[in-house]
Amino acid sequence: MSGWLCITGLGPGDLAQRTPEVTAALAAATDLVGYGPYLARVAGHPDARRHPSDNREELDRARHALTMAEAGQRVAVVSSGDAGVFAMASAIFEAIEHGPSAWRSLDIRVLPGISAMFAVAARIGAPLGHDFCAISLSDNLKSWDIVTTRLAAVATAGLVIALYNPQSRARPWQLGAAFELLRQLLPATTPVIFATAASRPEEQIRLTTLAEADPAWADMRTLVMIGTAATRIIARPDAAPFVYTPRGMSAA
Ligand code: SAH
């Protein structure tokens, strides 16, 4: 039997936002690997073996998945959203780069998913309609200095910012510090979106301004999106407002 390894993005939550390609790979896998709560979102084949792990063991998990594929198993590694955005695909390639040469000959595919920033943008309008970037606020894998340098650079450059990993119990102050920094660089009226558990039953979306943004509205399941001076709000009488960033900007 020839094994394979699919690195799959499960999407933001709602099954309707998971690609058929990912669903098919999950059903065909003999082994499912990933962070426990993500694996819980996968039906998979009834006989599939499940290998849940802690969120911080990415490289070990990657090597384990590659070892199983090398042994002929059909392995699906799962990530939420897209597998390549702050997720397992990079860990797999890091393991391949530094691992046994046989791993380079394995059948390895990355199957994309809808990343949280796209799910959130779609729920509120088109905030990512012009130039934007994604930044993880976690300082587990990089220093806080790098986070603030990048935030200042992209805010000054006029990019919409999708902030992943804004807050956790182990990282309680970083989001407040990020808002403090951005308030010095952007207008107080800049739109800020807090979207928690987008596309899931417990979804919560809150639109506010940079002046009013309260870090307490974010947890591990929240994506925070910060607009630019160009980002617009369309009020509606009977529904939540739309937020969009125009496609063009006048040469100032
Ligand atoms: N690979 C994932 C991101 C993993 S990092 C993706 O492409 O979406 C985990 C962070 O993603 C969370 O802290 C949160 O900021 C964001 N996130 C994941 N799913 C989300 C959802 N349904 N709603 C809002 N944010 C989400």
Residues whose N, C-alpha, C, O or C-beta is under 5 A from the ligand:
A	BS01	SAH	P12 G13 S79 S80 G81 D82 V85 F86 A87 I114 S115 A116 L163 Y164 N165 P166 A195 T196 A197 A198 M220 R221 T222 L223
